[in-house]
Amino acid sequence: MIAQPDVQPLDSLLPAEPLLMMGAGPVPIPARVAHANSIVINHLGDTMARVIGQVQSMARYVFQTESPWILGVAGPGSAAMEMSIANLVWPGTKVLSIVNGYFSGRFAEMARRVGGDVTTLDVPLGEAADPQAVAEVLERVRPAVLTIVQGETSSTTFNHRLPEIAQLARQAGCLIVVDAVCTLSTTPLPMDDWGIDAVVTGGQKGLSSIPGVSLIALSQRAWERIESRPAAPPQWCLDARLAAQFWHHDSYHYTAPVSGILALHEALHLVCQETLERRFARHASCSSAMQHAIEALGLSLYGQPAARLHSVIGIEVPDGIDRARVCAHISARYRVEISGSFGLNIVRIGQMGEQCRAHHLFRTLHAFGSTMRDLGAPVDLPSAAAELERALAKMPDDAV
């Protein structure tokens, strides 16, 4: 018999003082969301059916779509990405993947794994996709599916010309699939108005819910392609038609992540109460204030100005300073968690959902500026704090 393991209780593994999560996700969650995540109910009962109905209704508002095809995914945002690909792509399907970072490249890899004939349009890191370049590849390749990430978290890049690219895809008769994991509810993305066919998101970023439960919205055009597949997708759990049995017909697919769905319900409810207009304004204002404060420190922001993502800020690390040490030091000494990068010499600070609160911004700026000073960077923390205070003073009291 295998011996009983000698393990410690969870409380002894976690830090005595929780870290403030200010990286590229997950983010702090509101008390209502945390409470909902502690509840378990019957995943097939009448109460769950009412919860699902409200989740779908609120999600249509957040996605800005009238499509009925809102599905939950028991998995991270990457599982929602894979659900979109597994259902819309099959062997031989021509796919154009616009790649300007790690996660947009993941779309291409997923499409290859299900047999798609994938062409990538590689965009230099720190730059947004150019519609003219996209148009040229669309004309040459004539894909059935185009994938793009609205906010490339890995390189903090914002594909700000997405509306034009979506229009080009529509004109080419091509379905467009958008990763909005870090942008949904932080940045405008009107799915129907822009003619987008699939939008995927995770719970743990802009929505300020828990990791591990995600959402996908599909247009009627996308659903018709799914219905016309020549064969069922190889991934049983991610089969959209099977998932629709639970999400639309109160029937069994698999045991749903009940607590996570309840948490997602509360997160969406908070978004709806705030309204998208006020939420977009809060994120833009808070991120702009933090970016100006970072520059007042004497540091440089990463990427071209128009292509800078406001939900995740990229900051260039000065020569002679190890970005891994920056992340380790700010965590150990100041109890604030920020993110490293995927090969770039940058660190990343999140500005998503609950991260965009004045008290979090001031604490993070102080911790980050102090860390850079501790590691030998010549920064001006008083000027940065004054700049952040000046910028936030312009916002309404209830906005931050």
ChimeraX attribute file (.defattr): number of C-alpha atoms within 10 A of each C-alpha:
attribute: neighborCount
match mode: 1-to-1
recipient: residues
	/A:1	3
	/A:2	4
	/A:3	5
	/A:4	6
	/A:5	6
	/A:6	5
	/A:7	7
	/A:8	8
	/A:9	7
	/A:10	8
	/A:11	8
	/A:12	8
	/A:13	9
	/A:14	10
	/A:15	11
	/A:16	8
	/A:17	7
	/A:18	10
	/A:19	16
	/A:20	18
	/A:21	23
	/A:22	25
	/A:23	23
	/A:24	27
	/A:25	26
	/A:26	19
	/A:27	26
	/A:28	21
	/A:29	20
	/A:30	16
	/A:31	10
	/A:32	14
	/A:33	23
	/A:34	20
	/A:35	13
	/A:36	19
	/A:37	21
	/A:38	12
	/A:39	12
	/A:40	13
	/A:41	11
	/A:42	12
	/A:43	20
	/A:44	15
	/A:45	11
	/A:46	11
	/A:47	12
	/A:48	18
	/A:49	19
	/A:50	12
	/A:51	15
	/A:52	22
	/A:53	16
	/A:54	15
	/A:55	25
	/A:56	23
	/A:57	16
	/A:58	19
	/A:59	24
	/A:60	18
	/A:61	18
	/A:62	21
	/A:63	24
	/A:64	18
	/A:65	22
	/A:66	16
	/A:67	17
	/A:68	15
	/A:69	20
	/A:70	25
	/A:71	24
	/A:72	26
	/A:73	26
	/A:74	21
	/A:75	18
	/A:76	20
	/A:77	26
	/A:78	21
	/A:79	23
	/A:80	27
	/A:81	29
	/A:82	21
	/A:83	24
	/A:84	30
	/A:85	26
	/A:86	26
	/A:87	24
	/A:88	27
	/A:89	26
	/A:90	22
	/A:91	13
	/A:92	12
	/A:93	18
	/A:94	21
	/A:95	29
	/A:96	28
	/A:97	27
	/A:98	24
	/A:99	24
	/A:100	29
	/A:101	23
	/A:102	15
	/A:103	21
	/A:104	24
	/A:105	20
	/A:106	16
	/A:107	28
	/A:108	24
	/A:109	15
	/A:110	20
	/A:111	27
	/A:112	20
	/A:113	14
	/A:114	20
	/A:115	15
	/A:116	23
	/A:117	18
	/A:118	21
	/A:119	17
	/A:120	17
	/A:121	15
	/A:122	14
	/A:123	15
	/A:124	11
	/A:125	19
	/A:126	24
	/A:127	21
	/A:128	25
	/A:129	26
	/A:130	16
	/A:131	17
	/A:132	12
	/A:133	12
	/A:134	20
	/A:135	17
	/A:136	11
	/A:137	16
	/A:138	21
	/A:139	11
	/A:140	9
	/A:141	13
	/A:142	18
	/A:143	22
	/A:144	18
	/A:145	24
	/A:146	28
	/A:147	25
	/A:148	26
	/A:149	29
	/A:150	26
	/A:151	31
	/A:152	29
	/A:153	29
	/A:154	23
	/A:155	28
	/A:156	32
	/A:157	31
	/A:158	28
	/A:159	24
	/A:160	18
	/A:161	15
	/A:162	21
	/A:163	18
	/A:164	16
	/A:165	24
	/A:166	24
	/A:167	18
	/A:168	19
	/A:169	23
	/A:170	17
	/A:171	12
	/A:172	15
	/A:173	14
	/A:174	21
	/A:175	24
	/A:176	25
	/A:177	26
	/A:178	26
	/A:179	27
	/A:180	28
	/A:181	30
	/A:182	31
	/A:183	28
	/A:184	28
	/A:185	27
	/A:186	27
	/A:187	23
	/A:188	15
	/A:189	22
	/A:190	16
	/A:191	24
	/A:192	14
	/A:193	11
	/A:194	16
	/A:195	17
	/A:196	27
	/A:197	25
	/A:198	27
	/A:199	26
	/A:200	28
	/A:201	29
	/A:202	34
	/A:203	29
	/A:204	27
	/A:205	32
	/A:206	30
	/A:207	28
	/A:208	28
	/A:209	32
	/A:210	25
	/A:211	19
	/A:212	18
	/A:213	26
	/A:214	27
	/A:215	27
	/A:216	26
	/A:217	30
	/A:218	24
	/A:219	22
	/A:220	15
	/A:221	14
	/A:222	22
	/A:223	20
	/A:224	12
	/A:225	15
	/A:226	22
	/A:227	15
	/A:228	11
	/A:229	13
	/A:230	10
	/A:231	10
	/A:232	17
	/A:233	21
	/A:234	12
	/A:235	13
	/A:236	13
	/A:237	15
	/A:238	21
	/A:239	18
	/A:240	27
	/A:241	19
	/A:242	16
	/A:243	20
	/A:244	18
	/A:245	14
	/A:246	21
	/A:247	23
	/A:248	17
	/A:249	10
	/A:250	17
	/A:251	16
	/A:252	15
	/A:253	16
	/A:254	13
	/A:255	11
	/A:256	19
	/A:257	17
	/A:258	21
	/A:259	21
	/A:260	26
	/A:261	28
	/A:262	25
	/A:263	26
	/A:264	31
	/A:265	24
	/A:266	24
	/A:267	27
	/A:268	26
	/A:269	19
	/A:270	17
	/A:271	23
	/A:272	16
	/A:273	10
	/A:274	13
	/A:275	14
	/A:276	19
	/A:277	12
	/A:278	15
	/A:279	22
	/A:280	18
	/A:281	15
	/A:282	23
	/A:283	26
	/A:284	18
	/A:285	20
	/A:286	26
	/A:287	24
	/A:288	19
	/A:289	21
	/A:290	27
	/A:291	23
	/A:292	18
	/A:293	28
	/A:294	26
	/A:295	17
	/A:296	20
	/A:297	23
	/A:298	17
	/A:299	21
	/A:300	17
	/A:301	21
	/A:302	24
	/A:303	21
	/A:304	14
	/A:305	12
	/A:306	14
	/A:307	19
	/A:308	24
	/A:309	29
	/A:310	27
	/A:311	31
	/A:312	29
	/A:313	27
	/A:314	31
	/A:315	21
	/A:316	16
	/A:317	20
	/A:318	17
	/A:319	9
	/A:320	9
	/A:321	14
	/A:322	13
	/A:323	20
	/A:324	14
	/A:325	14
	/A:326	20
	/A:327	20
	/A:328	18
	/A:329	21
	/A:330	22
	/A:331	19
	/A:332	12
	/A:333	11
	/A:334	18
	/A:335	19
	/A:336	23
	/A:337	27
	/A:338	23
	/A:339	23
	/A:340	23
	/A:341	17
	/A:342	13
	/A:343	9
	/A:344	15
	/A:345	18
	/A:346	23
	/A:347	26
	/A:348	25
	/A:349	29
	/A:350	29
	/A:351	32
	/A:352	33
	/A:353	29
	/A:354	22
	/A:355	29
	/A:356	25
	/A:357	18
	/A:358	18
	/A:359	10
	/A:360	19
	/A:361	25
	/A:362	17
	/A:363	15
	/A:364	24
	/A:365	21
	/A:366	17
	/A:367	21
	/A:368	25
	/A:369	25
	/A:370	20
	/A:371	22
	/A:372	22
	/A:373	14
	/A:374	14
	/A:375	15
	/A:376	12
	/A:377	19
	/A:378	14
	/A:379	20
	/A:380	18
	/A:381	22
	/A:382	14
	/A:383	16
	/A:384	25
	/A:385	22
	/A:386	13
	/A:387	21
	/A:388	24
	/A:389	17
	/A:390	13
	/A:391	17
	/A:392	21
	/A:393	12
	/A:394	10
	/A:395	14
	/A:396	9
	/A:397	9
	/A:398	8
	/A:399	17
	/A:400	19
